[in-house]
Amino acid sequence: MNFREQLISWLSDHQLAEYKHLFHENQDSAWLDNIERRYSWLKKHLMEFEDKFGPMFPPSWELSERISMRFCEVTRLQ
């Protein structure tokens, strides 16, 4: 794995740390019947991320897409 991929992986996990805590399996909000809350969290967080950090990274890195993919992986595993 090259440095760029490591950075993207780290950044994705860092951006989803709050999500992992809020929707951890021992939380009341963890159940799939709260999927709307999960999606709302992602949508709000991605908009904030794009506003704050979007211009810092090349568009070809597709960070929002990568964070979304990681979000799906984490959600599936939970």
N, C-alpha and C positions, 0 to 999 in steps of 0.2 A: 504494500500500500504506500503510495507516494505521500509527500507532505500535504499537498492540497486535499487529498481524500481524508487524511487524518484530521486536518483542520475542520473540514466540513462535518465529519463525524462528531468531533468534539463539540462543535458549535451547535449541531442539531440536538445532541444530548443535553447540552447546557440550556438551550432554549426550552426544552421539554421537562426540565427538572421540576418546575412548579406543577405541571400537569401530572407528572408521575406521583407527586406527593398528594395533590388534591383528589386524584382518582385511584389511589392505591386500593388494593383489594380489601383492606380493613376499614375503608371509609364508606359511609352511607351512600355517597354519590358514585360509588364504583360500579354499580349495576348497570347493565345495558339499557334498562328502561330510562336511564338518564342520558341517553345518547345525544339528545338535543343540547344538553349542557356541555358535553364534551365538544361537540361541533362548534358551539358558540364560543367556547374558550379558544379553540384553534383559530377560528376566524378573527376574533379580536386580537389574539396574540400575533398572528401573521401580519395584520394591518399595522400594528405597533412596530413590529420588527422591520417591515418595509420602510416605514417612515424614519426610524432611527438609523438602521444599518444598511438598508438597501443600496444607497449610493456608494457605500464603502467597498462593495464587492462587484466583480464583473458579472454582468447578466448571464454569461455563459456558465457560471457556477450553479445557477438555478437553485439558490438556497431555499427559497420558500417552498419549492417543489420537493426538495430533499427533506426539509423539516416536516412537510406533510406526509411524505412516505414513511418517515421514522415514526410520526404520530400514529399512522395506521398499523405499523408493526407493533408498537407498544400497546395500542388498544387491543389488537388481536391477541397478544400474549396475556393480557390481563383477563 
